[in-house]
Amino acid sequence: MKKVLLVCLFLTSCGGNVIVYPPVPASKSEPGGSSYIFTSMTDQSCHGVIRNYGNNPSIKQNLYQIYASGQRRLSIQQTWLHELQVCSGDPTAIGFNFSSDLTNVDQQYIDNFKQYITDAKAIGFQEFDVILGPLWNNNAQDAWPTFEWGSNNPNGIDYYAENIATIKLFRNLLVSLGVPYRIILQDEPFHESIDEAVEEQYVAHIWQDYVSAFGLSDTCGVTIASGTTGDPTHEAIQLNTFLSIVDSAHLGRPNFYCFNEFSDDSGKSYTRFHQALSAKGVSPSVPVIVTSTYYNDARNASLLRQASNSTGRQILYLMQWVMNDPSMTAFNNYKAQGF
């Protein structure tokens, strides 16, 4: 009973802590940072930063190095599934994911999450992006033949209830820790979707449930992915799908948008994203966060800066994604372009 009550305490609605920036020229950005999510390239699934934080002191040491490189923001890839993950291949590692089983609270993960955020704030990090994502049977896109299956299935588990409860739990943990943060409810839901109809229903429900409870201030909803296949309509198709869901809910539109940039020409893809936003009536004064992009890439940094300047749409800040160096300490090429 105590474990169930603990979850209920975390699900109380409360206000958020989001930095609100006045409009500035598109040539200006706040200092960005990294998606620091795992500590090993060879066995990522067992070396998650949060899951291993309590038993791996090198993670905190690396936070100091990330900060020293000029980075001021951190992304957390917050993934979960009902089953508690077990890592048998490496005795020094204890996994990656959070267990969303509401009857058996994953307290060690929660404690590690709180300590990680507390320590990073003390080091000087200014803001935290939490990119949410259910996995395995909790993942509507991969596992649900219909949206209704998520709540009524042979496993007897209400996966949708677990998902929304987990989203609210981590949102309220961030609020209780008193740190500026932003939440992405689903990462790239309309990019290479396996079953887009089910995924659209899922996004519509989590958008409705989240914004009804907490408002619009701390979430962009979803990330939009750059077109990596040469399709010049890819950004617009995803955005139009998302805004159709948003407008149907009649709860308002996001105050910022989130864009993952991994194209061959980031200048062109960012410009297409800006044009897609403008075509849907989103003013150029509404900024974009580059929530994920190439690691410390000089060409990418230059193209994104040029595109932001030429379109007049500010990149509020930029977050780099680990490619071949999980330490995430290099950031000089983005700093050189004012990110």
Backbone hydrogen bonds, N-H to C=O, Kabsch-Sander energy under -0.5 kcal/mol:
donor,donor_aa,acceptor,acceptor_aa,energy
5,L,1,M,-2.5
6,L,2,K,-2.0
7,V,3,K,-1.5
8,C,4,V,-2.0
9,L,5,L,-2.2
10,F,6,L,-1.4
11,L,7,V,-0.9
11,L,8,C,-0.7
12,T,9,L,-1.0
18,V,16,G,-0.5
21,Y,19,I,-0.6
28,K,25,P,-2.0
30,E,316,L,-3.1
32,G,339,F,-2.9
33,G,318,L,-2.0
34,S,73,R,-1.4
35,S,320,Q,-2.6
36,Y,34,S,-1.2
36,Y,75,S,-0.6
37,I,35,S,-1.0
39,T,47,H,-2.0
46,C,43,D,-1.2
47,H,43,D,-0.6
47,H,44,Q,-1.2
48,G,95,G,-2.1
49,V,37,I,-2.4
52,N,48,G,-1.9
53,Y,50,I,-1.5
55,N,52,N,-1.1
56,N,52,N,-0.7
56,N,53,Y,-0.7
59,I,56,N,-1.7
61,Q,57,P,-1.7
62,N,58,S,-2.2
63,L,59,I,-1.7
64,Y,60,K,-1.5
65,Q,61,Q,-1.3
66,I,62,N,-2.7
67,Y,63,L,-2.4
68,A,64,Y,-2.3
69,S,65,Q,-1.2
70,G,67,Y,-1.9
71,Q,66,I,-1.4
72,R,32,G,-2.9
73,R,32,G,-1.1
74,L,127,E,-1.7
75,S,34,S,-2.7
76,I,129,D,-3.1
77,Q,75,S,-0.5
78,Q,76,I,-1.2
78,Q,131,I,-1.8
79,T,77,Q,-1.2
80,W,133,G,-1.4
81,L,98,F,-1.9
88,S,86,V,-0.6
93,A,90,D,-1.6
95,G,46,C,-1.7
98,F,79,T,-2.2
100,S,81,L,-1.9
100,S,98,F,-0.6
101,D,82,H,-0.6
102,L,100,S,-0.7
104,N,101,D,-1.6
106,D,99,S,-0.5
107,Q,105,V,-2.0
110,I,106,D,-1.8
111,D,107,Q,-2.8
112,N,108,Q,-2.4
113,F,109,Y,-2.8
114,K,110,I,-2.3
115,Q,111,D,-2.3
116,Y,112,N,-2.8
117,I,113,F,-2.3
118,T,114,K,-2.4
119,D,115,Q,-2.8
120,A,116,Y,-2.6
121,K,117,I,-2.5
122,A,118,T,-2.0
123,I,119,D,-2.0
124,G,120,A,-1.4
125,F,120,A,-2.2
126,Q,72,R,-2.6
127,E,72,R,-1.0
128,F,180,P,-1.4
129,D,74,L,-2.6
130,V,128,F,-0.5
130,V,182,R,-2.7
131,I,76,I,-2.8
131,I,129,D,-0.6
132,L,130,V,-0.7
132,L,184,I,-2.6
133,G,78,Q,-1.9
135,L,80,W,-2.7
138,N,135,L,-2.1
139,N,136,W,-1.8
140,A,138,N,-0.8
143,A,139,N,-2.7
144,W,139,N,-0.6
144,W,140,A,-1.1
150,G,146,T,-0.6
150,G,147,F,-1.4
151,S,148,E,-1.6
152,N,148,E,-1.6
156,G,153,N,-1.9
159,Y,150,G,-1.8
159,Y,157,I,-1.5
160,Y,150,G,-1.1
162,E,158,D,-2.0
163,N,159,Y,-2.5
164,I,160,Y,-2.6
165,A,161,A,-2.1
166,T,162,E,-2.4
167,I,163,N,-2.4
168,K,164,I,-2.2
169,L,165,A,-2.3
170,F,166,T,-2.2
171,R,167,I,-2.0
172,N,168,K,-2.6
173,L,169,L,-1.9
174,L,170,F,-2.0
175,V,171,R,-1.9
176,S,172,N,-2.4
177,L,173,L,-1.5
178,G,174,L,-0.5
178,G,175,V,-1.3
179,V,174,L,-1.3
181,Y,17,N,-2.0
182,R,128,F,-2.2
183,I,218,D,-2.9
184,I,130,V,-2.7
185,L,183,I,-0.6
185,L,221,G,-1.6
186,Q,221,G,-1.1
187,D,132,L,-0.7
188,E,186,Q,-0.6
191,H,188,E,-1.2
192,E,190,F,-0.6
199,E,195,D,-2.2
200,E,196,E,-2.9
201,Q,197,A,-1.8
202,Y,198,V,-2.3
203,V,199,E,-2.8
204,A,200,E,-2.4
205,H,201,Q,-2.1
206,I,202,Y,-2.6
207,W,203,V,-2.5
208,Q,204,A,-2.1
209,D,205,H,-2.8
210,Y,206,I,-2.7
211,V,207,W,-2.5
212,S,208,Q,-1.9
213,A,209,D,-1.2
214,F,210,Y,-2.8
215,G,211,V,-2.1
219,T,216,L,-1.0
220,C,183,I,-0.8
221,G,183,I,-0.6
222,V,220,C,-1.4
223,T,186,Q,-1.4
224,I,258,C,-2.3
226,S,260,N,-2.2
228,T,226,S,-0.8
234,H,231,D,-1.4
237,I,233,T,-2.6
238,Q,234,H,-1.8
239,L,235,E,-2.4
240,N,236,A,-3.0
241,T,237,I,-1.9
242,F,238,Q,-2.4
243,L,239,L,-3.1
244,S,240,N,-1.8
245,I,241,T,-1.6
246,V,242,F,-2.5
247,D,243,L,-2.9
248,S,244,S,-1.6
249,A,245,I,-1.1
249,A,246,V,-0.7
250,H,246,V,-0.8
250,H,247,D,-0.6
251,L,246,V,-0.7
255,N,216,L,-0.5
257,Y,287,P,-1.7
258,C,222,V,-0.6
259,F,289,I,-2.6
260,N,224,I,-2.9
261,E,259,F,-0.6
261,E,292,S,-2.7
262,F,260,N,-0.7
269,S,265,D,-2.0
270,Y,266,S,-2.5
271,T,267,G,-1.9
272,R,268,K,-2.4
273,F,269,S,-2.2
274,H,270,Y,-2.7
275,Q,271,T,-2.6
276,A,272,R,-2.4
277,L,273,F,-2.4
278,S,274,H,-2.6
279,A,275,Q,-2.4
280,K,276,A,-1.0
280,K,277,L,-0.7
281,G,278,S,-1.9
282,V,277,L,-2.6
283,S,281,G,-0.7
286,V,283,S,-2.1
288,V,314,Q,-2.5
289,I,257,Y,-3.1
290,V,288,V,-0.5
290,V,317,Y,-2.0
291,T,259,F,-0.9
291,T,289,I,-1.3
292,S,259,F,-0.9
293,T,319,M,-0.5
294,Y,261,E,-0.7
296,N,294,Y,-0.6
297,D,294,Y,-0.6
298,A,296,N,-0.6
301,A,297,D,-2.4
302,S,298,A,-2.2
303,L,299,R,-2.5
304,L,300,N,-2.5
305,R,301,A,-2.1
306,Q,302,S,-2.4
307,A,303,L,-2.4
308,S,304,L,-2.5
309,N,305,R,-2.4
310,S,306,Q,-2.6
311,T,307,A,-2.2
312,G,308,S,-1.7
313,R,308,S,-0.5
314,Q,284,P,-0.6
314,Q,312,G,-0.6
315,I,26,A,-0.6
316,L,288,V,-2.2
316,L,314,Q,-0.9
319,M,290,V,-2.8
320,Q,33,G,-2.8
321,W,293,T,-3.3
322,V,35,S,-0.6
328,M,325,D,-1.5
334,Y,331,F,-0.6
335,K,331,F,-2.3
336,A,332,N,-2.1
337,Q,334,Y,-0.9
338,G,335,K,-1.9
339,F,334,Y,-2.6
